[in-house]
Amino acid sequence: MVIDRTHDWIERSLAHVWHPCTQMHRLREAPPLPVARGQGPWLFDPEGRRYFDAISSWWVNLFGHGDPGLNAVLKDQLDRIAHVMLAGCTHEPAVELAERLARRTAGALPHVCFASDGASAVEIALKMSFHAWRNRGREAKREFVCVRHGYHGETIGALAVTDVAIFRDAYDPLLMRSHQVASPDARQAAAGETPADVAVRALDDLRALLERRHEHIAAFIYEPLVQGAAGMAMHDASYLRGVRALCDEYEVHLIADEIAVGCGRTGTFFATEQAADEGEVPWPDLLCLSKGISGGYLPLSLVLASRPIYESFLADDVRRAFLHSHSYTGNPLACRAACEVLDRFDREPVLERNARASSALEAALAPLKDDPRVEHLRRRGTIVAFDVRPEVAGADFAERFHQAGLQRELLIRPIGRSVYVMPPYVMDEELAAWLAARVIDTLEEVCRHAA
Ligand SMILES: *Cc1c(COP(=O)(O)O)cnc(C)c1O
């Protein structure tokens, strides 16, 4: 039985498990945390020590681990049907999920295409955009535009519109060429400039490219409000309205990658909703969703598509159809979990509760504003981040912070020298104060060693 041998998980992991995002050669120096179970925001190792999941297990977990509501619907679904193919078959969890998501966009994005992980949702969005133009006789539109330091996943297509050197550089010779435009990252503000000013500059850069190249460009893809893998780079909501307007003006599809920022992370269910102007939401043409949509329980991703894009595929000719498929497309268990997640947003004041807890967290971290070692303390919804100045951070900062965090009951993994927390939605004000104190204590420890 596995359970009797938990103590040697690390050795056995080393022998056979190829961990993601890990230099396996260094695994012994930085061994993985063995996790035996989870409850609420806590993870427990086989010895029963607890760790606060401050990054929601790579941004996926919403209502904590072992959530009774999610557990109950999944057990019920297991007794009905665990999986059936979605080509030639249909089932209630997929239908209900698609209907509910369409309603959440007020009908702007009424058609839902299913996949399993974020990167495949991005692949779908890129292929769909190109194919929709082609179906309209505009085959020259086959180039994509992305934002500097943006992240959209690591399959070959998604990586081509990703601008994070550490993930991209080794594979660069394999990738299709894409255009990169300036990031609206508000940290670039010069003295006296507002985040909105930075957004204007970034929009000017996009306009210049579209002006020159729009006949060849199929779509612009971006992460609304927060560029996650860039180190929680945040920008002004005016940027969202700006890109919508430019894409309209130059006939380019707008793809919003809400894989990380969707499902309430930024304070509204979809990040895009925050850019509403007099009730008018600048909906994209294609919207990618994954990570939190299943509550962090099962792999599931979706692409929501506008009516015009959908209709461009309708014809007697099968080759005009969108034939893209995955074996587990629309998995009933994952869809059922997602329906329960949406139910939770309908039944409970999730966003209001998060707003209170996140404000408490921000307030408890506020002393860092005047800390000379720290810059750019920032928050958008439930995501709070700050950067440690390079001269203080020193070498291997992220790994040292991660290890020092574990000593303080924290699971936290900085990106470079950007420290962030993105806790599950079960943090109350008391836990927020505890979390902030432990983060500050970890910072003290790590900076002491750097000095
Ligand atoms: C995580 C992420 C992806 C990729 O999702 P995977 O499930 O890891 O393939 C794509 N885009 C954004 C913005 C993400 O944060």
The ligand as a Gaussian input file, in Angstrom:
#p B3LYP/6-31G(d) Opt

LIG

0 1
 C       -1.692000      28.557000     -16.714000
 C       -1.945000      29.405000     -17.887000
 C       -2.053000      28.862000     -19.182000
 C       -1.795000      27.413000     -19.483000
 O       -2.640000      26.538000     -18.801000
 P       -2.182000      25.025000     -18.593000
 O       -3.358000      24.350000     -18.007000
 O       -1.019000      25.097000     -17.637000
 O       -1.772000      24.496000     -19.920000
 C       -2.357000      29.714000     -20.216000
 N       -2.559000      31.022000     -20.008000
 C       -2.473000      31.579000     -18.795000
 C       -2.728000      33.034000     -18.631000
 C       -2.134000      30.792000     -17.691000
 O       -1.989000      31.361000     -16.491000

